Amino acid sequence: MQAYYAVPCPPREDIEASLAGRPAGTEILVAEDGAALAGFAAFSAIYPGPGLAGGLFLKELFVGARHRGGGHGRALVRAVAVEAVARGLKRVDWTADAGQPALLAFYESLGAAPKPDKVFFRLDGEGLARLGGAE
């Protein structure tokens, strides 16, 4: 995933420490192809949603290039949906890259509906430091 997004990959021990210390409530499902990691889905519970019910937010869905087209992405999203239904939650939300028509078509093929009335925002870097810094 780091290579796909052109972001340097930290050493394995840093990755393992980050996974072990991830925030409470975050969950990760993995897809395997034999002994190889094919992909993963990282998600968290969110509240409130419609009727004051909770939902899940799919933060990351990633399938490695050589495993794409093999059903791993569909299986991962389905597994997240199964978790939502089993927990009595009412929806699963996520963001998608608007410049990837094949990805958008994939999500729609799952029965997901785009929400063009919503805008994705991010607060990071200098803006985060300025707003969240000690006064």
N, CA, C and O atoms as a GROMACS GRO file, in nm:
protein
  540
    1MET      N    1   0.083  -0.118   0.000
    1MET     CA    2   0.000   0.000   0.000
    1MET      C    3   0.088   0.125   0.000
    1MET      O    4   0.060   0.221  -0.071
    2GLN      N    5   0.194   0.123   0.080
    2GLN     CA    6   0.282   0.239   0.085
    2GLN      C    7   0.340   0.269  -0.053
    2GLN      O    8   0.345   0.384  -0.094
    3ALA      N    9   0.382   0.165  -0.125
    3ALA     CA   10   0.437   0.184  -0.259
    3ALA      C   11   0.330   0.238  -0.354
    3ALA      O   12   0.359   0.326  -0.435
    4TYR      N   13   0.209   0.188  -0.344
    4TYR     CA   14   0.101   0.234  -0.430
    4TYR      C   15   0.078   0.384  -0.414
    4TYR      O   16   0.058   0.455  -0.512
    5TYR      N   17   0.082   0.431  -0.289
    5TYR     CA   18   0.060   0.572  -0.262
    5TYR      C   19   0.190   0.654  -0.265
    5TYR      O   20   0.189   0.772  -0.230
    6ALA      N   21   0.301   0.592  -0.306
    6ALA     CA   22   0.432   0.658  -0.317
    6ALA      C   23   0.473   0.721  -0.184
    6ALA      O   24   0.521   0.834  -0.180
    7VAL      N   25   0.453   0.645  -0.076
    7VAL     CA   26   0.491   0.688   0.058
    7VAL      C   27   0.596   0.589   0.109
    7VAL      O   28   0.578   0.468   0.095
    8PRO      N   29   0.704   0.638   0.168
    8PRO     CA   30   0.806   0.544   0.217
    8PRO      C   31   0.748   0.446   0.319
    8PRO      O   32   0.666   0.483   0.403
    9CYS      N   33   0.791   0.323   0.310
    9CYS     CA   34   0.743   0.220   0.402
    9CYS      C   35   0.837   0.213   0.522
    9CYS      O   36   0.958   0.200   0.506
   10PRO      N   37   0.781   0.222   0.643
   10PRO     CA   38   0.865   0.212   0.762
   10PRO      C   39   0.920   0.071   0.779
   10PRO      O   40   0.869  -0.023   0.718
   11PRO      N   41   1.023   0.055   0.862
   11PRO     CA   42   1.076  -0.079   0.888
   11PRO      C   43   0.970  -0.170   0.952
   11PRO      O   44   0.877  -0.122   1.017
   12ARG      N   45   0.985  -0.300   0.932
   12ARG     CA   46   0.888  -0.398   0.981
   12ARG      C   47   0.858  -0.381   1.130
   12ARG      O   48   0.743  -0.390   1.171
   13GLU      N   49   0.962  -0.358   1.211
   13GLU     CA   50   0.939  -0.345   1.355
   13GLU      C   51   0.853  -0.223   1.387
   13GLU      O   52   0.775  -0.227   1.482
   14ASP      N   53   0.865  -0.116   1.310
   14ASP     CA   54   0.779   0.002   1.330
   14ASP      C   55   0.635  -0.030   1.290
   14ASP      O   56   0.541   0.015   1.356
   15ILE      N   57   0.617  -0.106   1.184
   15ILE     CA   58   0.483  -0.145   1.141
   15ILE      C   59   0.418  -0.230   1.249
   15ILE      O   60   0.302  -0.208   1.285
   16GLU      N   61   0.491  -0.328   1.301
   16GLU     CA   62   0.437  -0.415   1.405
   16GLU      C   63   0.402  -0.337   1.531
   16GLU      O   64   0.298  -0.362   1.592
   17ALA      N   65   0.487  -0.242   1.570
   17ALA     CA   66   0.459  -0.160   1.689
   17ALA      C   67   0.336  -0.073   1.666
   17ALA      O   68   0.254  -0.055   1.756
   18SER      N   69   0.323  -0.019   1.546
   18SER     CA   70   0.206   0.064   1.514
   18SER      C   71   0.078  -0.018   1.518
   18SER      O   72  -0.024   0.028   1.569
   19LEU      N   73   0.082  -0.139   1.465
   19LEU     CA   74  -0.035  -0.226   1.469
   19LEU      C   75  -0.072  -0.262   1.613
   19LEU      O   76  -0.189  -0.261   1.650
   20ALA      N   77   0.028  -0.293   1.693
   20ALA     CA   78   0.003  -0.330   1.832
   20ALA      C   79  -0.053  -0.213   1.912
   20ALA      O   80  -0.130  -0.233   2.005
   21GLY      N   81  -0.013  -0.091   1.876
   21GLY     CA   82  -0.057   0.027   1.950
   21GLY      C   83  -0.167   0.107   1.880
   21GLY      O   84  -0.189   0.224   1.911
   22ARG      N   85  -0.236   0.042   1.785
   22ARG     CA   86  -0.338   0.117   1.710
   22ARG      C   87  -0.450   0.161   1.805
   22ARG      O   88  -0.469   0.099   1.910
   23PRO      N   89  -0.522   0.265   1.770
   23PRO     CA   90  -0.628   0.317   1.858
   23PRO      C   91  -0.735   0.211   1.887
   23PRO      O   92  -0.768   0.127   1.803
   24ALA      N   93  -0.788   0.217   2.008
   24ALA     CA   94  -0.895   0.125   2.048
   24ALA      C   95  -1.012   0.139   1.952
   24ALA      O   96  -1.045   0.249   1.908
   25GLY      N   97  -1.074   0.028   1.920
   25GLY     CA   98  -1.190   0.030   1.833
   25GLY      C   99  -1.160   0.014   1.686
   25GLY      O  100  -1.251  -0.003   1.605
   26THR      N  101  -1.031   0.018   1.649
   26THR     CA  102  -0.998  -0.005   1.508
   26THR      C  103  -0.982  -0.155   1.487
   26THR      O  104  -0.926  -0.225   1.571
   27GLU      N  105  -1.030  -0.201   1.374
   27GLU     CA  106  -1.024  -0.343   1.341
   27GLU      C  107  -0.968  -0.360   1.202
   27GLU      O  108  -0.985  -0.274   1.116
   28ILE      N  109  -0.901  -0.473   1.179
   28ILE     CA  110  -0.842  -0.501   1.049
   28ILE      C  111  -0.876  -0.644   1.010
   28ILE      O  112  -0.853  -0.738   1.086
   29LEU      N  113  -0.932  -0.658   0.892
   29LEU     CA  114  -0.956  -0.790   0.832
   29LEU      C  115  -0.855  -0.808   0.720
   29LEU      O  116  -0.822  -0.713   0.649
   30VAL      N  117  -0.806  -0.929   0.704
   30VAL     CA  118  -0.709  -0.954   0.597
   30VAL      C  119  -0.762  -1.058   0.500
   30VAL      O  120  -0.839  -1.147   0.537
   31ALA      N  121  -0.719  -1.046   0.376
   31ALA     CA  122  -0.747  -1.146   0.272
   31ALA      C  123  -0.614  -1.210   0.238
   31ALA      O  124  -0.514  -1.143   0.213
   32GLU      N  125  -0.615  -1.342   0.237
   32GLU     CA  126  -0.493  -1.415   0.205
   32GLU      C  127  -0.512  -1.494   0.076
   32GLU      O  128  -0.621  -1.538   0.042
   33ASP      N  129  -0.402  -1.509   0.006
   33ASP     CA  130  -0.398  -1.592  -0.114
   33ASP      C  131  -0.286  -1.692  -0.091
   33ASP      O  132  -0.169  -1.662  -0.116
   34GLY      N  133  -0.323  -1.809  -0.042
   34GLY     CA  134  -0.221  -1.904   0.003
   34GLY      C  135  -0.154  -1.846   0.125
   34GLY      O  136  -0.220  -1.810   0.222
   35ALA      N  137  -0.022  -1.836   0.121
   35ALA     CA  138   0.054  -1.780   0.232
   35ALA      C  139   0.075  -1.629   0.217
   35ALA      O  140   0.133  -1.566   0.305
   36ALA      N  141   0.030  -1.572   0.106
   36ALA     CA  142   0.053  -1.430   0.078
   36ALA      C  143  -0.063  -1.344   0.128
   36ALA      O  144  -0.179  -1.384   0.122
   37LEU      N  145  -0.028  -1.226   0.179
   37LEU     CA  146  -0.130  -1.127   0.215
   37LEU      C  147  -0.178  -1.063   0.086
   37LEU      O  148  -0.101  -0.998   0.016
   38ALA      N  149  -0.306  -1.082   0.054
   38ALA     CA  150  -0.362  -1.027  -0.070
   38ALA      C  151  -0.413  -0.885  -0.050
   38ALA      O  152  -0.404  -0.803  -0.141
   39GLY      N  153  -0.467  -0.857   0.068
   39GLY     CA  154  -0.522  -0.725   0.094
   39GLY      C  155  -0.575  -0.716   0.235
   39GLY      O  156  -0.567  -0.811   0.313
   40PHE      N  157  -0.631  -0.599   0.266
   40PHE     CA  158  -0.687  -0.579   0.400
   40PHE      C  159  -0.795  -0.472   0.398
   40PHE      O  160  -0.803  -0.390   0.306
   41ALA      N  161  -0.877  -0.475   0.502
   41ALA     CA  162  -0.978  -0.372   0.524
   41ALA      C  163  -0.962  -0.326   0.668
   41ALA      O  164  -0.964  -0.408   0.760
   42ALA      N  165  -0.947  -0.196   0.689
   42ALA     CA  166  -0.937  -0.138   0.823
   42ALA      C  167  -1.062  -0.054   0.845
   42ALA      O  168  -1.098   0.029   0.762
   43PHE      N  169  -1.128  -0.075   0.960
   43PHE     CA  170  -1.253  -0.006   0.986
   43PHE      C  171  -1.272   0.021   1.135
   43PHE      O  172  -1.204  -0.038   1.219
   44SER      N  173  -1.364   0.110   1.166
   44SER     CA  174  -1.398   0.145   1.304
   44SER      C  175  -1.547   0.168   1.314
   44SER      O  176  -1.613   0.200   1.215
   45ALA      N  177  -1.600   0.152   1.435
   45ALA     CA  178  -1.740   0.184   1.460
   45ALA      C  179  -1.755   0.335   1.465
   45ALA      O  180  -1.665   0.406   1.511
   46ILE      N  181  -1.870   0.384   1.417
   46ILE     CA  182  -1.902   0.527   1.425
   46ILE      C  183  -2.042   0.542   1.484
   46ILE      O  184  -2.126   0.454   1.470
   47TYR      N  185  -2.064   0.655   1.549
   47TYR     CA  186  -2.193   0.683   1.611
   47TYR      C  187  -2.208   0.833   1.619
   47TYR      O  188  -2.107   0.900   1.644
   48PRO      N  189  -2.322   0.890   1.601
   48PRO     CA  190  -2.449   0.828   1.566
   48PRO      C  191  -2.468   0.821   1.417
   48PRO      O  192  -2.394   0.882   1.340
   49GLY      N  193  -2.567   0.747   1.380
   49GLY     CA  194  -2.609   0.736   1.240
   49GLY      C  195  -2.760   0.755   1.236
   49GLY      O  196  -2.819   0.810   1.329
   50PRO      N  197  -2.822   0.710   1.128
   50PRO     CA  198  -2.967   0.724   1.115
   50PRO      C  199  -3.040   0.659   1.233
   50PRO      O  200  -3.010   0.547   1.272
   51GLY      N  201  -3.136   0.731   1.289
   51GLY     CA  202  -3.213   0.679   1.401
   51GLY      C  203  -3.128   0.655   1.524
   51GLY      O  204  -3.162   0.571   1.608
   52LEU      N  205  -3.019   0.728   1.536
   52LEU     CA  206  -2.923   0.715   1.645
   52LEU      C  207  -2.862   0.576   1.653
   52LEU      O  208  -2.819   0.531   1.760
   53ALA      N  209  -2.858   0.508   1.540
   53ALA     CA  210  -2.791   0.378   1.532
   53ALA      C  211  -2.646   0.401   1.489
   53ALA      O  212  -2.614   0.505   1.431
   54GLY      N  213  -2.562   0.306   1.518
   54GLY     CA  214  -2.423   0.316   1.479
   54GLY      C  215  -2.400   0.264   1.338
   54GLY      O  216  -2.491   0.217   1.271
   55GLY      N  217  -2.278   0.273   1.296
   55GLY     CA  218  -2.236   0.223   1.167
   55GLY      C  219  -2.089   0.188   1.172
   55GLY      O  220  -2.027   0.195   1.279
   56LEU      N  221  -2.033   0.152   1.060
   56LEU     CA  222  -1.890   0.128   1.048
   56LEU      C  223  -1.834   0.223   0.944
   56LEU      O  224  -1.899   0.253   0.844
   57PHE      N  225  -1.713   0.271   0.968
   57PHE     CA  226  -1.643   0.352   0.869
   57PHE      C  227  -1.526   0.271   0.819
   57PHE      O  228  -1.436   0.236   0.895
   58LEU      N  229  -1.528   0.242   0.691
   58LEU     CA  230  -1.421   0.168   0.625
   58LEU      C  231  -1.312   0.268   0.589
   58LEU      O  232  -1.323   0.340   0.490
   59LYS      N  233  -1.208   0.272   0.669
   59LYS     CA  234  -1.101   0.370   0.650
   59LYS      C  235  -1.012   0.334   0.532
   59LYS      O  236  -0.970   0.420   0.455
   60GLU      N  237  -0.982   0.204   0.520
   60GLU     CA  238  -0.890   0.162   0.415
   60GLU      C  239  -0.932   0.027   0.360
   60GLU      O  240  -0.957  -0.066   0.436
   61LEU      N  241  -0.939   0.018   0.229
   61LEU     CA  242  -0.956  -0.109   0.160
   61LEU      C  243  -0.843  -0.114   0.059
   61LEU      O  244  -0.833  -0.028  -0.028
   62PHE      N  245  -0.759  -0.215   0.070
   62PHE     CA  246  -0.646  -0.224  -0.022
   62PHE      C  247  -0.622  -0.369  -0.061
   62PHE      O  248  -0.617  -0.458   0.024
   63VAL      N  249  -0.607  -0.390  -0.190
   63VAL     CA  250  -0.571  -0.521  -0.244
   63VAL      C  251  -0.448  -0.499  -0.330
   63VAL      O  252  -0.446  -0.411  -0.416
   64GLY      N  253  -0.344  -0.579  -0.306
   64GLY     CA  254  -0.220  -0.567  -0.382
   64GLY      C  255  -0.242  -0.589  -0.530
   64GLY      O  256  -0.332  -0.662  -0.570
   65ALA      N  257  -0.160  -0.524  -0.612
   65ALA     CA  258  -0.177  -0.526  -0.757
   65ALA      C  259  -0.189  -0.667  -0.815
   65ALA      O  260  -0.274  -0.691  -0.901
   66ARG      N  261  -0.106  -0.759  -0.770
   66ARG     CA  262  -0.111  -0.893  -0.829
   66ARG      C  263  -0.230  -0.974  -0.783
   66ARG      O  264  -0.256  -1.083  -0.836
   67HIS      N  265  -0.304  -0.924  -0.686
   67HIS     CA  266  -0.421  -0.996  -0.635
   67HIS      C  267  -0.553  -0.932  -0.679
   67HIS      O  268  -0.661  -0.984  -0.649
   68ARG      N  269  -0.545  -0.819  -0.750
   68ARG     CA  270  -0.668  -0.752  -0.794
   68ARG      C  271  -0.739  -0.834  -0.898
   68ARG      O  272  -0.676  -0.903  -0.979
   69GLY      N  273  -0.872  -0.828  -0.896
   69GLY     CA  274  -0.952  -0.903  -0.990
   69GLY      C  275  -0.979  -1.045  -0.945
   69GLY      O  276  -1.046  -1.121  -1.016
   70GLY      N  277  -0.929  -1.083  -0.829
   70GLY     CA  278  -0.947  -1.219  -0.778
   70GLY      C  279  -1.058  -1.232  -0.677
   70GLY      O  280  -1.075  -1.339  -0.617
   71GLY      N  281  -1.135  -1.125  -0.655
   71GLY     CA  282  -1.246  -1.132  -0.560
   71GLY      C  283  -1.211  -1.094  -0.418
   71GLY      O  284  -1.298  -1.098  -0.330
   72HIS      N  285  -1.085  -1.057  -0.394
   72HIS     CA  286  -1.045  -1.025  -0.256
   72HIS      C  287  -1.110  -0.896  -0.206
   72HIS      O  288  -1.153  -0.890  -0.091
   73GLY      N  289  -1.118  -0.794  -0.290
   73GLY     CA  290  -1.181  -0.669  -0.249
   73GLY      C  291  -1.329  -0.689  -0.216
   73GLY      O  292  -1.378  -0.641  -0.114
   74ARG      N  293  -1.398  -0.761  -0.302
   74ARG     CA  294  -1.539  -0.792  -0.279
   74ARG      C  295  -1.556  -0.870  -0.149
   74ARG      O  296  -1.647  -0.842  -0.070
   75ALA      N  297  -1.469  -0.968  -0.125
   75ALA     CA  298  -1.477  -1.048  -0.004
   75ALA      C  299  -1.452  -0.963   0.121
   75ALA      O  300  -1.517  -0.982   0.223
   76LEU      N  301  -1.358  -0.871   0.113
   76LEU     CA  302  -1.330  -0.784   0.227
   76LEU      C  303  -1.446  -0.691   0.258
   76LEU      O  304  -1.485  -0.676   0.374
   77VAL      N  305  -1.503  -0.628   0.155
   77VAL     CA  306  -1.617  -0.539   0.179
   77VAL      C  307  -1.736  -0.619   0.231
   77VAL      O  308  -1.808  -0.574   0.319
   78ARG      N  309  -1.756  -0.738   0.177
   78ARG     CA  310  -1.863  -0.824   0.226
   78ARG      C  311  -1.841  -0.858   0.372
   78ARG      O  312  -1.937  -0.857   0.450
   79ALA      N  313  -1.718  -0.889   0.411
   79ALA     CA  314  -1.689  -0.922   0.551
   79ALA      C  315  -1.718  -0.804   0.643
   79ALA      O  316  -1.768  -0.823   0.754
   80VAL      N  317  -1.688  -0.684   0.598
   80VAL     CA  318  -1.720  -0.565   0.678
   80VAL      C  319  -1.871  -0.550   0.689
   80VAL      O  320  -1.923  -0.518   0.796
   81ALA      N  321  -1.943  -0.571   0.579
   81ALA     CA  322  -2.090  -0.563   0.581
   81ALA      C  323  -2.149  -0.669   0.674
   81ALA      O  324  -2.245  -0.641   0.746
   82VAL      N  325  -2.093  -0.789   0.673
   82VAL     CA  326  -2.139  -0.895   0.762
   82VAL      C  327  -2.122  -0.852   0.908
   82VAL      O  328  -2.210  -0.874   0.990
   83GLU      N  329  -2.008  -0.790   0.938
   83GLU     CA  330  -1.985  -0.740   1.075
   83GLU      C  331  -2.089  -0.636   1.113
   83GLU      O  332  -2.144  -0.639   1.223
   84ALA      N  333  -2.118  -0.543   1.021
   84ALA     CA  334  -2.217  -0.439   1.050
   84ALA      C  335  -2.353  -0.501   1.079
   84ALA      O  336  -2.418  -0.465   1.178
   85VAL      N  337  -2.397  -0.592   0.996
   85VAL     CA  338  -2.528  -0.656   1.014
   85VAL      C  339  -2.530  -0.734   1.146
   85VAL      O  340  -2.627  -0.725   1.221
   86ALA      N  341  -2.425  -0.810   1.174
   86ALA     CA  342  -2.419  -0.891   1.296
   86ALA      C  343  -2.426  -0.805   1.422
   86ALA      O  344  -2.476  -0.849   1.525
   87ARG      N  345  -2.376  -0.683   1.412
   87ARG     CA  346  -2.375  -0.592   1.527
   87ARG      C  347  -2.500  -0.504   1.534
   87ARG      O  348  -2.512  -0.421   1.625
   88GLY      N  349  -2.590  -0.521   1.440
   88GLY     CA  350  -2.711  -0.440   1.439
   88GLY      C  351  -2.688  -0.297   1.393
   88GLY      O  352  -2.767  -0.208   1.425
   89LEU      N  353  -2.581  -0.274   1.320
   89LEU     CA  354  -2.549  -0.140   1.271
   89LEU      C  355  -2.622  -0.114   1.140
   89LEU      O  356  -2.660  -0.209   1.071
   90LYS      N  357  -2.641   0.011   1.106
   90LYS     CA  358  -2.729   0.046   0.995
   90LYS      C  359  -2.659   0.082   0.866
   90LYS      O  360  -2.724   0.091   0.762
   91ARG      N  361  -2.526   0.104   0.868
   91ARG     CA  362  -2.460   0.138   0.742
   91ARG      C  363  -2.310   0.123   0.753
   91ARG      O  364  -2.253   0.113   0.862
   92VAL      N  365  -2.247   0.123   0.636
   92VAL     CA  366  -2.102   0.127   0.624
   92VAL      C  367  -2.071   0.244   0.531
   92VAL      O  368  -2.125   0.253   0.421
   93ASP      N  369  -1.985   0.332   0.576
   93ASP     CA  370  -1.945   0.449   0.496
   93ASP      C  371  -1.797   0.439   0.463
   93ASP      O  372  -1.720   0.377   0.536
   94TRP      N  373  -1.757   0.501   0.351
   94TRP     CA  374  -1.616   0.512   0.315
   94TRP      C  375  -1.601   0.621   0.212
   94TRP      O  376  -1.699   0.672   0.158
   95THR      N  377  -1.478   0.658   0.186
   95THR     CA  378  -1.448   0.755   0.081
   95THR      C  379  -1.383   0.679  -0.035
   95THR      O  380  -1.335   0.567  -0.018
   96ALA      N  381  -1.381   0.741  -0.151
   96ALA     CA  382  -1.319   0.680  -0.268
   96ALA      C  383  -1.256   0.790  -0.353
   96ALA      O  384  -1.299   0.905  -0.351
   97ASP      N  385  -1.154   0.753  -0.425
   97ASP     CA  386  -1.084   0.845  -0.514
   97ASP      C  387  -1.174   0.874  -0.635
   97ASP      O  388  -1.201   0.785  -0.715
   98ALA      N  389  -1.219   0.999  -0.646
   98ALA     CA  390  -1.311   1.038  -0.754
   98ALA      C  391  -1.248   1.021  -0.892
   98ALA      O  392  -1.321   1.012  -0.991
   99GLY      N  393  -1.116   1.016  -0.900
   99GLY     CA  394  -1.048   1.004  -1.029
   99GLY      C  395  -1.024   0.859  -1.072
   99GLY      O  396  -0.945   0.835  -1.163
  100GLN      N  397  -1.090   0.764  -1.008
  100GLN     CA  398  -1.072   0.623  -1.040
  100GLN      C  399  -1.206   0.560  -1.081
  100GLN      O  400  -1.270   0.495  -0.999
  101PRO      N  401  -1.248   0.580  -1.207
  101PRO     CA  402  -1.379   0.530  -1.249
  101PRO      C  403  -1.398   0.379  -1.230
  101PRO      O  404  -1.509   0.335  -1.200
  102ALA      N  405  -1.293   0.299  -1.248
  102ALA     CA  406  -1.307   0.154  -1.229
  102ALA      C  407  -1.335   0.123  -1.082
  102ALA      O  408  -1.414   0.034  -1.051
  103LEU      N  409  -1.270   0.195  -0.993
  103LEU     CA  410  -1.294   0.176  -0.850
  103LEU      C  411  -1.437   0.215  -0.814
  103LEU      O  412  -1.504   0.143  -0.740
  104LEU      N  413  -1.483   0.327  -0.865
  104LEU     CA  414  -1.620   0.371  -0.837
  104LEU      C  415  -1.720   0.270  -0.891
  104LEU      O  416  -1.820   0.241  -0.825
  105ALA      N  417  -1.695   0.217  -1.009
  105ALA     CA  418  -1.784   0.116  -1.067
  105ALA      C  419  -1.784  -0.011  -0.980
  105ALA      O  420  -1.888  -0.074  -0.962
  106PHE      N  421  -1.666  -0.049  -0.928
  106PHE     CA  422  -1.657  -0.164  -0.839
  106PHE      C  423  -1.745  -0.144  -0.717
  106PHE      O  424  -1.823  -0.232  -0.681
  107TYR      N  425  -1.735  -0.028  -0.653
  107TYR     CA  426  -1.816  -0.002  -0.534
  107TYR      C  427  -1.964  -0.004  -0.567
  107TYR      O  428  -2.045  -0.057  -0.491
  108GLU      N  429  -2.001   0.054  -0.680
  108GLU     CA  430  -2.142   0.054  -0.718
  108GLU      C  431  -2.190  -0.088  -0.749
  108GLU      O  432  -2.306  -0.120  -0.726
  109SER      N  433  -2.101  -0.173  -0.802
  109SER     CA  434  -2.139  -0.312  -0.830
  109SER      C  435  -2.170  -0.390  -0.702
  109SER      O  436  -2.237  -0.492  -0.707
  110LEU      N  437  -2.120  -0.341  -0.590
  110LEU     CA  438  -2.148  -0.404  -0.461
  110LEU      C  439  -2.284  -0.363  -0.406
  110LEU      O  440  -2.332  -0.420  -0.308
  111GLY      N  441  -2.346  -0.262  -0.469
  111GLY     CA  442  -2.473  -0.210  -0.420
  111GLY      C  443  -2.457  -0.079  -0.344
  111GLY      O  444  -2.555  -0.027  -0.291
  112ALA      N  445  -2.335  -0.026  -0.338
  112ALA     CA  446  -2.311   0.101  -0.270
  112ALA      C  447  -2.355   0.217  -0.358
  112ALA      O  448  -2.346   0.210  -0.481
  113ALA      N  449  -2.403   0.321  -0.295
  113ALA     CA  450  -2.447   0.440  -0.368
  113ALA      C  451  -2.355   0.557  -0.336
  113ALA      O  452  -2.329   0.585  -0.219
  114PRO      N  453  -2.306   0.627  -0.439
  114PRO     CA  454  -2.225   0.746  -0.413
  114PRO      C  455  -2.311   0.855  -0.349
  114PRO      O  456  -2.432   0.861  -0.372
  115LYS      N  457  -2.250   0.938  -0.270
  115LYS     CA  458  -2.320   1.047  -0.203
  115LYS      C  459  -2.262   1.180  -0.249
  115LYS      O  460  -2.180   1.240  -0.178
  116PRO      N  461  -2.302   1.227  -0.366
  116PRO     CA  462  -2.242   1.349  -0.421
  116PRO      C  463  -2.274   1.475  -0.341
  116PRO      O  464  -2.214   1.580  -0.364
  117ASP      N  465  -2.367   1.466  -0.247
  117ASP     CA  466  -2.400   1.582  -0.165
  117ASP      C  467  -2.304   1.597  -0.046
  117ASP      O  468  -2.317   1.691   0.031
  118LYS      N  469  -2.210   1.505  -0.032
  118LYS     CA  470  -2.112   1.511   0.078
  118LYS      C  471  -1.977   1.555   0.023
  118LYS      O  472  -1.943   1.525  -0.091
  119VAL      N  473  -1.901   1.625   0.105
  119VAL     CA  474  -1.767   1.670   0.071
  119VAL      C  475  -1.672   1.614   0.175
  119VAL      O  476  -1.698   1.625   0.295
  120PHE      N  477  -1.563   1.557   0.132
  120PHE     CA  478  -1.461   1.500   0.219
  120PHE      C  479  -1.366   1.610   0.262
  120PHE      O  480  -1.313   1.682   0.178
  121PHE      N  481  -1.343   1.624   0.392
  121PHE     CA  482  -1.248   1.722   0.445
  121PHE      C  483  -1.137   1.650   0.520
  121PHE      O  484  -1.156   1.539   0.571
  122ARG      N  485  -1.019   1.714   0.525
  122ARG     CA  486  -0.908   1.661   0.603
  122ARG      C  487  -0.839   1.777   0.673
  122ARG      O  488  -0.813   1.881   0.612
  123LEU      N  489  -0.808   1.758   0.799
  123LEU     CA  490  -0.732   1.854   0.877
  123LEU      C  491  -0.601   1.784   0.913
  123LEU      O  492  -0.601   1.688   0.989
  124ASP      N  493  -0.491   1.834   0.857
  124ASP     CA  494  -0.360   1.773   0.886
  124ASP      C  495  -0.252   1.878   0.877
  124ASP      O  496  -0.280   1.995   0.851
  125GLY      N  497  -0.129   1.837   0.898
  125GLY     CA  498  -0.014   1.925   0.883
  125GLY      C  499  -0.025   2.053   0.964
  125GLY      O  500  -0.061   2.050   1.082
  126GLU      N  501   0.006   2.164   0.900
  126GLU     CA  502   0.007   2.294   0.966
  126GLU      C  503  -0.131   2.333   1.018
  126GLU      O  504  -0.144   2.389   1.126
  127GLY      N  505  -0.235   2.302   0.940
  127GLY     CA  506  -0.371   2.335   0.984
  127GLY      C  507  -0.408   2.262   1.112
  127GLY      O  508  -0.469   2.320   1.202
  128LEU      N  509  -0.371   2.134   1.121
  128LEU     CA  510  -0.398   2.055   1.242
  128LEU      C  511  -0.320   2.111   1.359
  128LEU      O  512  -0.373   2.127   1.469
  129ALA      N  513  -0.192   2.139   1.336
  129ALA     CA  514  -0.109   2.193   1.444
  129ALA      C  515  -0.163   2.327   1.493
  129ALA      O  516  -0.166   2.353   1.613
  130ARG      N  517  -0.206   2.411   1.400
  130ARG     CA  518  -0.257   2.543   1.437
  130ARG      C  519  -0.386   2.531   1.517
  130ARG      O  520  -0.401   2.596   1.620
  131LEU      N  521  -0.479   2.448   1.469
  131LEU     CA  522  -0.607   2.436   1.536
  131LEU      C  523  -0.598   2.352   1.663
  131LEU      O  524  -0.664   2.382   1.763
  132GLY      N  525  -0.518   2.246   1.661
  132GLY     CA  526  -0.513   2.154   1.774
  132GLY      C  527  -0.398   2.177   1.869
  132GLY      O  528  -0.385   2.106   1.969
  133GLY      N  529  -0.315   2.275   1.841
  133GLY     CA  530  -0.200   2.301   1.928
  133GLY      C  531  -0.241   2.368   2.057
  133GLY      O  532  -0.348   2.426   2.068
  134ALA      N  533  -0.153   2.358   2.154
  134ALA     CA  534  -0.178   2.423   2.284
  134ALA      C  535  -0.177   2.573   2.266
  134ALA      O  536  -0.095   2.628   2.191
  135GLU      N  537  -0.267   2.638   2.334
  135GLU     CA  538  -0.276   2.786   2.324
  135GLU      C  539  -0.199   2.852   2.434
  135GLU      O  540  -0.195   2.975   2.441
   0.00000   0.00000   0.00000
